Amino acid sequence: MQYILKLLHCYLLPLKRHENSGSSIQYPVSSIQYPVSSIQYPVSIAPRAALHALRKALPHLIFLCLIFILTSCRQSSHAPISRTDFLLGTYVNITSYDSELPEAQIDQALDEALGVIREIEQQTNPYDRNSFIGRLNAGRGEARSVPLPPRLRALAEAALQLSNDTGGSFDFTLWPVFRRWHFESEHPKAPPADTIRAYLPRVDFRRVQLDSAGLSVAAATELDFSGIVKGFAVESARDVLTEHGLENFIIDAGGNLGLNWQRGQSVEIQVRHPRRDGAFWGSFPLQNSCGIATSGDYHFYFMEDGRRYHHVLDPHTGYPVAQMVSTTIIAPNATLADGYSTAVFVMGVTAGQQFIESHPELEGLMIYQDGDSLATYLSPGLRGIFKPAW
């Protein structure tokens, strides 16, 4: 016999500007389909602003069936167990497929994993003046040096390493420029060019130093870890789940995916079509535990004078990246996937291709504008297995 589990998530999306992001997962052996991305707000939208946007969307309810699972005929003690919460400006879903473990053990693990993500949000939200990062940014008028809690220290180390590895294409000091775009407001608009020029000199990850005493931040520098924090939160939750003995689970933080999979079946990753709502660009199979992240110009944007202004800003210019439409990165963990997907998007097609192919631990897919049409780049490891949907 077959066991069928359907979970319906109701997401409220403003129809004109906010779009659900990323990709979905399908288990071909047992026909399990799990859409990876829920609504994703850009870089770091405050929960209050995000919830305000959701309430504004009440007349436009969109019901997304996010999980459709047909498990195989094998004996199991219970169906997959799932938890969902609104964290980090998006919906976070964790599903365990460890059917042989006691339900109480899984319940405790999922609750603790979501609790860790909640703590990370409370510490890193730059919109919250009471968060660790909010308080640090409030002192931007002068240089400051602060000790870091262990988890924030690990986050800062990862952010600095990614910034160095990508030559600043990933930069966690972009906040002074990013907040001038007011993406979280009801009516965002492009800031004047002189505003960008005035704040851009404050953006440079090299103005931040980390040593045994803590974090040192130069005057006028403000931090925003949102380009990496979802992936970092996914990995922190993964640690909790594995400590509780879970081996087969999916963590989805708004399109930042942590896949922990010890079964023999492959997982089919479906990449969203960036210009067709509800459609997919293609798919590819995976059989190993990893992190997957997608950055795209359709996650959060506004139109002004016929031009699309999206939230992926180039730290070198302060403006949205041109030509690139979507990047999907597969990495050993979700932290790397999150940071590298943003960095490769910023690099552009040529430099992004060189970067991916110079890092054998990465695979990637880029969708980019080629004249009036969209084109695809696939890393060597994906070329033989990617199946276009068009």
Phi and psi in degrees as a GROMACS rama.xvg file:
@    title "Ramachandran Plot"
@    xaxis  label "Phi"
@    yaxis  label "Psi"
@TYPE xy
-114.03  143.197  GLN-2
-102.679  128.81  TYR-3
-118.842  129.842  ILE-4
-127.889  123.767  LEU-5
-121.924  127.934  LYS-6
-118.669  128.564  LEU-7
-107.642  118.675  LEU-8
-101.806  133.209  HIS-9
-103.344  110.596  CYS-10
-110.231  140.494  TYR-11
-106.027  113.955  LEU-12
-122.062  128.019  LEU-13
-60.8673  122.357  PRO-14
-69.4564  -28.6358  LEU-15
-81.8935  -32.5924  LYS-16
-124.182  -40.3969  ARG-17
-89.1793  130.658  HIS-18
-128.488  148.764  GLU-19
-73.287  150.198  ASN-20
-118.895  166.919  SER-21
85.3796  -128.641  GLY-22
-146.902  -179.727  SER-23
-136.321  164.53  SER-24
-115.867  140.507  ILE-25
-135.579  130.227  GLN-26
-97.5184  103.394  TYR-27
-65.7015  -29.888  PRO-28
-62.547  -41.6371  VAL-29
-119.161  15.3946  SER-30
57.1946  39.9324  SER-31
-85.8817  130.553  ILE-32
-123.379  128.55  GLN-33
-136.025  102.233  TYR-34
-65.3148  121.506  PRO-35
-66.0319  -48.7286  VAL-36
-98.7348  135.959  SER-37
-98.212  -159.295  SER-38
-63.7755  133.599  ILE-39
-123.628  120.218  GLN-40
-88.3804  154.45  TYR-41
-72.7532  144.9  PRO-42
33.5648  -71.1796  VAL-43
-154.108  78.0674  SER-44
-86.6801  132.81  ILE-45
-61.8768  142.44  ALA-46
-52.3656  -38.8291  PRO-47
-62.6221  -43.8456  ARG-48
-66.9086  -39.3306  ALA-49
-64.5995  -44.7686  ALA-50
-65.5934  -35.1358  LEU-51
-61.0124  -43.1704  HIS-52
-63.5488  -37.4148  ALA-53
-65.4542  -42.716  LEU-54
-63.2832  -37.6712  ARG-55
-63.2332  -22.9428  LYS-56
-90.4029  4.34265  ALA-57
-52.7325  -37.1469  LEU-58
-68.742  -11.8901  PRO-59
-118.948  47.1863  HIS-60
-56.917  131.261  LEU-61
-120.798  120.792  ILE-62
-98.9224  117.436  PHE-63
-107.575  120.553  LEU-64
-81.5736  104.256  CYS-65
-92.3302  -23.7992  LEU-66
-132.274  123.986  ILE-67
-133.008  108.589  PHE-68
-121.939  124.675  ILE-69
-116.333  103.011  LEU-70
-81.5919  161.509  THR-71
-75.9247  -177.372  SER-72
-83.7449  5.32326  CYS-73
-68.394  152.3  ARG-74
-67.9041  138.706  GLN-75
-149.391  152.27  SER-76
-81.5061  -24.0315  SER-77
-161.133  164.365  HIS-78
-76.0573  166.89  ALA-79
-54.0804  146.28  PRO-80
-114.199  132.87  ILE-81
-130.883  149.162  SER-82
-133.51  142.512  ARG-83
-135.292  139.782  THR-84
-147.901  157.579  ASP-85
-92.9273  107.069  PHE-86
-140.805  152.603  LEU-87
55.1764  32.968  LEU-88
73.8553  16.0531  GLY-89
-153.913  175.572  THR-90
-87.5921  130.257  TYR-91
-109.281  125.897  VAL-92
-122.905  133.916  ASN-93
-124.476  126.457  ILE-94
-125.453  128.227  THR-95
-103.257  133.755  SER-96
-110.52  18.9397  TYR-97
-83.9783  74.9099  ASP-98
-68.5748  -16.8638  SER-99
-83.8948  -11.3479  GLU-100
-86.8528  151.817  LEU-101
-60.6628  141.154  PRO-102
-60.3381  -38.6058  GLU-103
-62.3696  -37.38  ALA-104
-64.8966  -42.821  GLN-105
-68.004  -43.7367  ILE-106
-56.2515  -45.7798  ASP-107
-63.5525  -41.6181  GLN-108
-63.5997  -45.1328  ALA-109
-64.7233  -42.9578  LEU-110
-62.4683  -42.8808  ASP-111
-67.7492  -37.2546  GLU-112
-63.7389  -44.5875  ALA-113
-65.0083  -33.9299  LEU-114
-63.4031  -38.7103  GLY-115
-64.3779  -43.2555  VAL-116
-61.968  -39.3333  ILE-117
-62.9833  -40.8347  ARG-118
-63.0331  -41.2104  GLU-119
-62.8252  -41.6499  ILE-120
-60.8061  -45.7227  GLU-121
-63.6287  -28.639  GLN-122
-84.6286  -28.6753  GLN-123
-112.818  -7.25264  THR-124
-65.8925  112.288  ASN-125
-72.4391  -16.3744  PRO-126
-77.9736  -20.5369  TYR-127
-92.3879  111.813  ASP-128
-66.6558  -16.8515  ARG-129
-92.4746  -6.50251  ASN-130
-74.3486  163.295  SER-131
-58.0124  -46.2933  PHE-132
-69.5023  -37.2855  ILE-133
-60.8681  -43.1385  GLY-134
-67.8355  -38.0773  ARG-135
-63.6249  -43.7473  LEU-136
-68.0416  -27.6494  ASN-137
-65.1325  -22.1144  ALA-138
-95.4314  25.8485  GLY-139
-64.4619  -14.1803  ARG-140
-67.178  -14.7223  GLY-141
-144.918  161.583  GLU-142
-65.3567  145.502  ALA-143
-145.06  152.258  ARG-144
-132.26  125.996  SER-145
-134.973  144.004  VAL-146
-71.6615  152.394  PRO-147
-116.111  139.096  LEU-148
-60.6916  154.013  PRO-149
-53.0655  -43.3601  PRO-150
-68.2876  -40.4814  ARG-151
-67.9589  -31.6186  LEU-152
-64.0005  -43.3866  ARG-153
-62.6918  -38.8021  ALA-154
-64.8828  -45.6968  LEU-155
-63.1824  -40.1836  ALA-156
-61.041  -43.9553  GLU-157
-64.8368  -41.6146  ALA-158
-65.0325  -42.5393  ALA-159
-64.739  -40.9908  LEU-160
-63.9921  -43.5454  GLN-161
-65.261  -39.9117  LEU-162
-62.6603  -43.3418  SER-163
-65.0295  -45.7105  ASN-164
-62.3045  -30.7372  ASP-165
-102.667  7.81494  THR-166
62.8703  28.428  GLY-167
88.8078  1.78645  GLY-168
-65.3961  -31.0719  SER-169
-101.435  125.274  PHE-170
-145.38  118.558  ASP-171
-88.4912  12.2717  PHE-172
-108.039  21.8539  THR-173
-77.8668  -8.53463  LEU-174
-52.956  -42.7093  TRP-175
-57.4286  -35.0818  PRO-176
-82.6208  -44.5834  VAL-177
-57.2413  -42.7555  PHE-178
-72.463  -12.1767  ARG-179
-75.6504  -14.5972  ARG-180
-82.2428  -18.128  TRP-181
53.3822  44.1011  HIS-182
-60.9664  -24.1814  PHE-183
-81.6705  -7.19562  GLU-184
-83.9166  167.499  SER-185
-69.4387  -31.1451  GLU-186
-131.381  74.8265  HIS-187
-68.0451  154.089  PRO-188
-151.906  156.24  LYS-189
-66.0449  130.246  ALA-190
-71.7032  157.621  PRO-191
-59.4822  149.432  PRO-192
-59.8676  -35.4631  ALA-193
-70.2726  -25.3902  ASP-194
-67.9798  -44.1397  THR-195
-60.8886  -45.5572  ILE-196
-62.3088  -34.566  ARG-197
-70.5826  -35.9162  ALA-198
-98.1546  -16.828  TYR-199
-61.172  -35.6465  LEU-200
-61.3406  -16.3554  PRO-201
-79.172  -10.8543  ARG-202
-93.0886  107.076  VAL-203
-172.746  110.56  ASP-204
-61.1238  -19.3316  PHE-205
-72.7004  -7.08005  ARG-206
-82.3419  3.13607  ARG-207
-120.765  131.823  VAL-208
-126.425  145.139  GLN-209
-126.11  125.492  LEU-210
-138.798  -171.252  ASP-211
-63.3605  -25.0092  SER-212
-80.0333  -24.6251  ALA-213
142.838  -152.17  GLY-214
-104.394  129.266  LEU-215
-111.581  127.458  SER-216
-125.621  129.482  VAL-217
-69.612  158.674  ALA-218
-58.9762  143.961  ALA-219
74.2198  -2.18643  ALA-220
-90.5472  134.597  THR-221
-127.028  146.821  GLU-222
-108.447  146.913  LEU-223
-149.1  107.337  ASP-224
-88.76  11.8477  PHE-225
-65.4608  -20.5072  SER-226
-73.7607  -5.29211  GLY-227
-136.923  -15.4658  ILE-228
-68.5648  -31.9331  VAL-229
-65.9675  -44.5373  LYS-230
-63.6414  -40.494  GLY-231
-63.2958  -40.9814  PHE-232
-64.8571  -38.8849  ALA-233
-60.1186  -44.8379  VAL-234
-67.84  -35.7469  GLU-235
-64.5723  -40.1283  SER-236
-67.8359  -37.2063  ALA-237
-59.0039  -42.2454  ARG-238
-58.553  -43.1901  ASP-239
-63.0381  -45.1855  VAL-240
-65.0243  -43.167  LEU-241
-68.7115  -32.6758  THR-242
-62.9256  -27.9263  GLU-243
-88.3816  4.94977  HIS-244
92.1125  4.09608  GLY-245
-76.7634  142.103  LEU-246
-124.411  -24.8031  GLU-247
-127.255  103.625  ASN-248
-157.47  163.335  PHE-249
-126.766  128.265  ILE-250
-113.666  123.685  ILE-251
-123.202  112.408  ASP-252
-112.561  82.5597  ALA-253
58.1372  40.1479  GLY-254
98.4944  -8.01652  GLY-255
-94.1686  112.602  ASN-256
-110.478  130.837  LEU-257
-111.708  115.704  GLY-258
-107.253  118.69  LEU-259
-116.727  111.865  ASN-260
-144.383  117.034  TRP-261
-111.14  5.60732  GLN-262
-85.8282  165.101  ARG-263
-79.9511  -20.239  GLY-264
-70.9951  151.294  GLN-265
-85.7353  161.927  SER-266
-115.392  125.171  VAL-267
-92.0256  116.787  GLU-268
-94.7064  121.095  ILE-269
-103.979  124.802  GLN-270
-95.8794  129.522  VAL-271
-65.0818  141.75  ARG-272
-72.1089  123.999  HIS-273
-73.673  -10.946  PRO-274
-123.955  -0.565263  ARG-275
-126.624  110.849  ARG-276
-63.0459  128.686  ASP-277
83.9147  -3.47436  GLY-278
-104.644  164.388  ALA-279
-119.763  146.78  PHE-280
-80.4386  -33.3873  TRP-281
169.735  -173.719  GLY-282
-149.98  162.833  SER-283
-153.683  149.927  PHE-284
-90.9939  149.528  PRO-285
-133.335  149.246  LEU-286
-126.493  1.06143  GLN-287
-119.876  159.207  ASN-288
-69.7204  138.948  SER-289
-168.766  -176.441  CYS-290
-119.414  143.333  GLY-291
-134.56  135.475  ILE-292
-144.032  145.972  ALA-293
-124.149  130.869  THR-294
-111.906  137.388  SER-295
-149.902  159.282  GLY-296
-82.9308  2.48546  ASP-297
-105.523  -4.02641  TYR-298
-63.3748  -49.0754  HIS-299
-156.471  121.523  PHE-300
-159.166  170.67  TYR-301
-141.089  157.72  PHE-302
-105.5  134.669  MET-303
-144.139  122.561  GLU-304
53.0529  41.0789  ASP-305
76.9658  6.76186  GLY-306
-114.39  141.387  ARG-307
-88.3934  121.26  ARG-308
-109.248  111.256  TYR-309
-109.116  173.5  HIS-310
-85.5393  -5.43658  HIS-311
-85.9175  97.6831  VAL-312
-92.5891  143.997  LEU-313
-80.187  118.237  ASP-314
-61.7185  -19.165  PRO-315
-82.7575  -22.7208  HIS-316
-119.11  -26.0277  THR-317
83.8361  5.1862  GLY-318
-116.746  158.741  TYR-319
-58.8974  143.515  PRO-320
-68.7599  135.447  VAL-321
-92.526  159.218  ALA-322
75.0349  -46.5173  GLN-323
-68.834  140.924  MET-324
-116.293  -41.5594  VAL-325
-158.92  142.022  SER-326
-133.413  134.608  THR-327
-120.639  127.519  THR-328
-120.532  134.517  ILE-329
-108.899  124.701  ILE-330
-136.27  168.465  ALA-331
-59.4019  -26.6214  PRO-332
-146.187  167.036  ASN-333
-71.4024  -27.9499  ALA-334
-62.0925  -49.1762  THR-335
-64.9491  -42.2611  LEU-336
-60.1233  -42.2966  ALA-337
-63.4326  -51.8204  ASP-338
-66.0039  -42.5122  GLY-339
-70.7383  -32.219  TYR-340
-63.5987  -39.2248  SER-341
-67.3187  -45.9908  THR-342
-63.4122  -43.9157  ALA-343
-65.5416  -37.3469  VAL-344
-58.0209  -44.4928  PHE-345
-68.1392  -38.0415  VAL-346
-61.2163  -34.8853  MET-347
92.8288  178.001  GLY-348
-63.8043  -54.479  VAL-349
-65.9365  -52.9359  THR-350
-67.2283  -35.0621  ALA-351
-64.0665  -42.0809  GLY-352
-61.519  -45.7236  GLN-353
-61.8865  -39.1296  GLN-354
-65.7132  -48.6268  PHE-355
-59.3829  -46.1547  ILE-356
-74.8543  -14.3378  GLU-357
-90.8428  -1.79809  SER-358
-120.65  93.9382  HIS-359
-62.6344  -17.4757  PRO-360
-79.885  -6.08186  GLU-361
-109.457  148.575  LEU-362
-126.462  153.939  GLU-363
-157.922  158.701  GLY-364
-133.13  131.788  LEU-365
-123.217  133.62  MET-366
-111.778  127.965  ILE-367
-142.469  160.342  TYR-368
-78.1051  125.855  GLN-369
-126.738  89.703  ASP-370
69.2093  -125.458  GLY-371
-93.5319  2.95342  ASP-372
-125.805  172.454  SER-373
-103.115  141.097  LEU-374
-123.328  164.601  ALA-375
-126.434  135.558  THR-376
-109.467  136.364  TYR-377
-124.003  134.879  LEU-378
-68.4893  160.738  SER-379
-52.8107  -38.6288  PRO-380
-71.3278  -15.8843  GLY-381
-99.7426  -16.7752  LEU-382
-62.0618  -34.2573  ARG-383
-88.5185  -7.74187  GLY-384
-122.582  -11.9383  ILE-385
-72.7509  133.1  PHE-386
-116.452  107.617  LYS-387
-63.1268  146.155  PRO-388
-95.8305  2.14759  ALA-389
